[in-house]
Amino acid sequence: MQLDLSFILTALQSILPALPMTFLIAFVPLLLGSIIGIIVALVRLSGWKISKALLNFYVSFYRGTPVILHIFLIYFGMPIISDEWFDISLNGWPIVIFVIIALTLNAGAFLSEIIRSGIMSVTNHQIDAAISLGMTTFQVYWRIILPQAFVVVIPNLTNIIIAFLHASSIAFLVSVKEITGAANIIASSNLKYLESFIAVGIVYWVITILIEVLANQLEKKLTAHVRQGVVQAL
């Protein structure tokens, strides 16, 4: 068996049209999950014991179980619950919606821990100073805590963005045609599995490098300006 280098280029041309689906599956859950993550982080930092217990369970479950399990639970479970409990049929829904819902819940759990650690990194004397100047709780979070927390968690956010980019490949197991699914199709039809998966590996690698470069540039710029912005806010 010889490696067909020319077929790697052919495979690349075949899988690139599936790239928008990969971006959809990888990045939409992160955007939606960030909203969940902020809410969960703030509640877990509050004194609401019952809510904290429920959210601790949510975070523990999603961090302690594999992504593919979450996809299967949503994919197989949501139609049953919707039909039996609410008499609403989900037949005909695109499979990608179930994948996005599953990954959004997963992202919310992981992002809540990242956001919580970022918020806790802000020193209390800055918060006390802002309050003493008459800032509301919202202003303290928006102008003091969150800007600094965001800079602190950029490396962790970069890691989770890359992780979700790679996790999107699992979607092909439920017949969503992202780039790994497209590579599997072309590999099956041409019996050139090695070349096809080398091609998809190149795509993931290039996107990962771009994410890392952008994150490094963003971190440098924000690190240079966030302290000045906090001082001005105070």
N, C-alpha and C positions, 0 to 999 in steps of 0.2 A: 504493500500500500504506500503510495507516494502522496505527499502534500501538494495539492493543486492550488498554487498561489493565485492564479488568475481567477479562480472561483471565489476567493475571499472578496475580491472587488465586486464580483457579481452578487454575492450575498449581501454585501454592504448596500448596493443599489436597491436590493429587494427589501431590506429591513428598514431603511430610512423613512419610507412613508408611514411606518408604524410608530415613529418617534413622537408625534403629537399625543398619541394615546398613552405612551409611557410618561410623558410630562403631566398629562391629566391625572393619571393614577398616582404619580409621585408627589406632585406639588399642591393639588387642590386639597387633599387631606391635611397637608401641613398648614395651609392657610386657615381651613376650618378648625383644625385641631388647635391652632394657636389661640383661638377664641375660647375654646373649652379649657385649654391649659391655663390661661390667665384667670378664668373664673375659679377653676379648681384650686389653683395655687393660692388665690386670695382667701377662699373659704377655709382652706387647710391652715392658713396662717391666722385665722380668726379664732374666736372662742366658741363657735357653734359646734358643740360636741357631737350631736347626732349627725349633722351634715358632714362633719369631719370623718366620722366613723364610716359612713357610706362611701365617701370619696376616697378614703384610705383603702377600702376594699376594691373599689374600681381601679385605682392606680396599681395596687398590688396584683390584681388579676391580670391586667393587660401587660404589665411588665414581667409577669412570671410565666406567661404562656406564649407559644409561638404565633407569629403573624398568620400563618396558614390556618391555624385553628380558628382565629377570629374571623377570617374570610368564610370558612365553612360554616361557622355558627350563624353568621348573618345571612349567608347565601341560602342555607337550608332552613334556618330558624325563623327569619322574618316573615316569609310567606305563610308559614304555619300559624304563627302568633297573630298575624294580621287577619287571616281567614277565620280562625277559631274564636278569637277574642273580640274582633271588631267587625267581622263579616265584610272585610275588604280584601278583594283578590289582587295580588301583585303579579299575576300571570301576565307576561308580556313586557314586564319591566326589563330594560337592558341590564345585562349581568354586571356591567361596569358600575352601575349605581350601587349595587350591593358591595362591590369591592371598595368603592370610595367611602361608603359608610363605615365599613369594617376598619379601613386604614385611618379614617378620621378619629374614631374612638381610640385606636391605638396611639395615634399621634398626640391626642389630647392628654393621655396618661403620661407619656414620656416628656412632653413639653411642659406639663405642670411641674414636674420635678426640676427641670432646667430653669424655668421661670422662678420657682420658689427659691432655688439656691441663689439666683441672681438678686432677687429682692432682699434676701437675708444678708447679702454681701455689703449692702449699703449701711454705713454706720449710723447709729441712733442719734449722734449729736447733730448730723445734718438734718435729720427729720425734725428733731426738737427745735433747731434754729429756724427751719421753714415755718413750723407751727407758731413759733413765737412772733414771726413777722406777719401773722394773720392769714396764712394760706389755709385753704380748705383741704380736706383729706384728698379730694380728687386732684387738686393742684399739686399737692405734695407728691402723689404718685406720678402724675403726668409730667411734672417739670423737674423733679428731683430723683425719685426712686427708679422709675422705668428707664430713663436715658442711661443711667449708670449701670443698671442691671443688664440692659441690652448689650452694652460693651463687654461686660464680664462674661456673658454666656455665648458670645459669638463663636468661639471654638466648639462648644457643645452643640450649638445650633447647626454649625457646618457639618458636624459628624452625623447629626440626625437627618439632615437633608440628604447627605450621601447615602445613609442607611436606607432611607425611604426610596431613593432612586433605585437602589439595588433590590429592595423588597418588592418593587413593582413587577419584577420578573415572575413572582409567584402567581400573578393574575392569570398567566397562561394555563394554569392548572384547572381553572374554571372557564376556559375557552375564551378569554379576552385576548385579542390579538395585539399585544404590545411588541416591543422589538425582540424579546426572547421567544414569544410565540411565533412571530414571523420567521425567526431563524430556525425554529423547530420545523415549521412547515416546509421551508425551502430545503432543509436538510433531509427531511423525509422523502421529498419528491425527487431529490438528486442523489441520495445516499452519500452525501458529503457532510457528515456531521461535524468533523473536526474543523473544516474550513468555515462552516456556517457559524459555529460557536466562537471561533477566533474573531470573526467579523463582529459579532455582537459584543464580544469582550472589548474590542477596540473602541466601539461606540461608548460603552459605559466608562471606559478609562478616560477618554477625551472629555466627556461631560464632567466627570469627577474632577479632573485637573482644572477645568474652567471654574467649577464651583469653588475650589480651594483658592484659586487666584483671586476671584472676586471677593471672597470672604476675607482674605488677607488685606486686600486694598481697603475694604470697608472698615476693617478693624483699625488699620493705621489712621485713617481719616477721623473716625469717631474718637479714638483714643486721644488724638491731638486736640479735639474741640470740645469734648464732653465736659471736661473740668472747667473750661472757660465758660461754657453754657450754664453750668450749675452755679458758678460764682455770680454770673449775671442774674440768674433767677433769684438768688438769695439777696 
